[in-house]
Amino acid sequence: MRIIGVCAAIAFALALPACTGGNAVAGTASEASRPAIALTVSGPGGKHSFRVESAKTSEEQARGLMFRTNIPADGGMLFYPYPGDGGPPREASFWMKDTPSPLDIIFIRADGTIARIAENTTPFSEAPIGSGEPVAAVLELRGGRSTELGIAEGDAVTWDGRKR
């Protein structure tokens, strides 16, 4: 019986990463291979450059920065085109489920200006965070960066690959 118990414990230990860490590991590999793009925010508070990941598809946008704990000061994620499944700009609604790090969620109009900034969003919250108007892109930065850098509504956002 002791051998059966040891075998069961080993089997459980081997299966555990597939159940708990499998998504994180798989996500990390695909995120690490996702190329970063240059993005700039310009306004009265100055000009600020970032290198952000690009989430283009509905699947990439659904995952966003979930499970991330180490978001660089000048990193983040750009959801463009938004929505990922195509179509014209529309109101966006995000949440922080499965997201352990606070984020600044920046909603960007079709003309490239910032419509709204949801600052320091609450980790793991399922409360909807809306854009308040139709948007063509959404930028997620490490929580607090907008205030630190003086980024504000109305500032212009440009990035590599944006259709004008």
C-alpha positions as CSV (number, residue, x, y, z in Angstrom):
1,M,0.0,0.0,0.0
2,R,2.8,2.4,0.8
3,I,4.2,2.0,-2.8
4,I,0.7,2.9,-4.2
5,G,0.6,6.0,-2.0
6,V,4.0,7.1,-3.2
7,C,3.1,6.5,-6.8
8,A,-0.1,8.4,-6.3
9,A,1.9,11.3,-4.7
10,I,4.3,11.3,-7.7
11,A,1.5,11.2,-10.2
12,F,-0.2,14.1,-8.4
13,A,3.1,16.1,-8.3
14,L,3.6,15.6,-12.0
15,A,0.0,16.6,-12.9
16,L,0.0,19.7,-10.7
17,P,2.0,21.9,-13.0
18,A,-0.3,21.0,-15.8
19,C,-3.3,22.1,-13.8
20,T,-2.0,25.2,-12.0
21,G,1.1,26.5,-13.8
22,G,0.4,25.2,-17.3
23,N,-1.4,28.2,-18.5
24,A,1.1,30.6,-16.9
25,V,4.1,28.7,-18.5
26,A,2.4,28.5,-21.9
27,G,1.3,32.2,-21.7
28,T,4.9,33.2,-20.7
29,A,6.4,31.5,-23.8
30,S,4.0,33.1,-26.2
31,E,4.3,36.4,-24.5
32,A,8.1,36.3,-24.6
33,S,7.9,35.7,-28.3
34,R,5.5,38.5,-29.0
35,P,7.4,41.4,-30.5
36,A,7.3,44.8,-28.8
37,I,6.3,47.9,-30.7
38,A,7.3,51.5,-30.1
39,L,4.6,53.7,-28.8
40,T,4.6,57.4,-27.9
41,V,2.3,59.6,-25.8
42,S,2.6,63.3,-26.4
43,G,0.8,66.2,-24.6
44,P,1.3,69.2,-22.3
45,G,3.0,66.8,-19.8
46,G,5.7,65.9,-22.3
47,K,6.6,63.2,-24.7
48,H,6.9,59.6,-23.3
49,S,8.2,56.6,-25.2
50,F,7.2,53.0,-24.4
51,R,7.9,49.5,-25.8
52,V,4.6,47.6,-25.5
53,E,3.3,44.2,-26.5
54,S,0.7,44.1,-29.2
55,A,-2.6,42.3,-28.7
56,K,-4.3,42.2,-32.1
57,T,-6.6,39.1,-32.0
58,S,-9.7,38.6,-29.8
59,E,-7.9,35.8,-28.0
60,E,-4.8,37.9,-27.2
61,Q,-7.1,40.8,-26.1
62,A,-9.2,38.5,-23.9
63,R,-6.0,37.4,-22.1
64,G,-4.3,40.9,-21.9
65,L,-2.0,41.2,-19.0
66,M,-3.7,38.6,-16.9
67,F,-1.4,36.7,-14.5
68,R,1.4,39.3,-15.0
69,T,3.4,40.5,-12.0
70,N,6.4,42.2,-13.6
71,I,5.2,44.9,-15.9
72,P,8.2,47.2,-16.9
73,A,7.9,50.9,-16.1
74,D,8.0,51.7,-19.9
75,G,6.2,48.6,-21.0
76,G,2.6,47.4,-21.3
77,M,0.2,46.2,-23.9
78,L,-1.6,47.8,-26.8
79,F,-5.0,46.4,-27.9
80,Y,-5.1,47.4,-31.6
81,P,-7.1,47.2,-33.6
82,Y,-9.9,47.2,-31.0
83,P,-12.0,45.2,-31.2
84,G,-9.9,42.3,-32.2
85,D,-12.6,40.7,-34.2
86,G,-12.9,43.7,-36.5
87,G,-15.4,46.4,-37.1
88,P,-15.6,50.1,-36.3
89,P,-14.6,51.6,-33.0
90,R,-17.0,50.8,-30.2
91,E,-17.3,51.3,-26.4
92,A,-14.8,49.1,-24.6
93,S,-15.3,47.3,-21.2
94,F,-12.4,45.8,-19.4
95,W,-12.0,44.0,-16.1
96,M,-9.1,43.0,-13.8
97,K,-10.1,39.3,-13.2
98,D,-6.9,37.2,-12.9
99,T,-4.8,40.3,-13.1
100,P,-2.6,40.7,-10.0
101,S,-1.0,44.0,-10.9
102,P,-2.8,47.4,-10.9
103,L,-2.9,48.9,-14.3
104,D,-3.7,52.2,-16.0
105,I,-6.1,51.5,-18.7
106,I,-6.0,54.2,-21.4
107,F,-8.8,54.3,-24.0
108,I,-7.8,55.8,-27.3
109,R,-10.1,57.3,-29.9
110,A,-9.8,56.6,-33.7
111,D,-8.0,60.0,-34.1
112,G,-5.3,58.8,-31.7
113,T,-6.3,61.0,-28.7
114,I,-6.9,59.7,-25.2
115,A,-10.6,59.5,-24.4
116,R,-10.3,58.3,-20.8
117,I,-7.8,56.9,-18.3
118,A,-8.8,54.4,-15.6
119,E,-5.9,54.8,-13.2
120,N,-4.5,52.2,-10.8
121,T,-7.3,49.7,-11.4
122,T,-8.0,47.2,-8.6
123,P,-6.3,43.9,-9.1
124,F,-8.6,40.8,-9.4
125,S,-11.7,43.0,-9.6
126,E,-14.6,41.9,-11.8
127,A,-16.1,45.4,-11.9
128,P,-16.4,46.6,-15.5
129,I,-14.1,49.5,-16.5
130,G,-15.7,51.3,-19.5
131,S,-14.3,53.6,-22.1
132,G,-17.4,55.9,-22.0
133,E,-17.3,56.3,-25.8
134,P,-16.3,54.4,-28.9
135,V,-12.5,53.7,-29.0
136,A,-10.2,52.2,-31.6
137,A,-7.4,51.1,-29.3
138,V,-6.7,50.5,-25.6
139,L,-3.3,50.8,-23.9
140,E,-2.5,49.1,-20.6
141,L,0.4,50.5,-18.5
142,R,1.8,49.7,-15.1
143,G,-0.5,51.2,-12.5
144,G,0.3,54.8,-11.6
145,R,2.4,55.6,-14.7
146,S,-0.1,58.0,-16.2
147,T,0.0,60.2,-13.1
148,E,3.8,59.8,-12.7
149,L,4.4,61.0,-16.3
150,G,1.6,63.6,-16.5
151,I,-0.3,61.6,-19.2
152,A,-3.8,63.0,-19.5
153,E,-7.1,62.8,-21.5
154,G,-6.6,64.5,-24.9
155,D,-2.9,63.6,-25.2
156,A,-1.9,62.0,-28.6
157,V,-0.8,58.4,-28.9
158,T,1.2,57.1,-31.9
159,W,2.7,53.7,-32.5
160,D,4.4,51.6,-35.1
161,G,1.9,50.0,-37.5
162,R,-1.1,52.3,-36.8
163,K,-3.3,52.9,-39.8
164,R,-3.9,56.6,-40.2
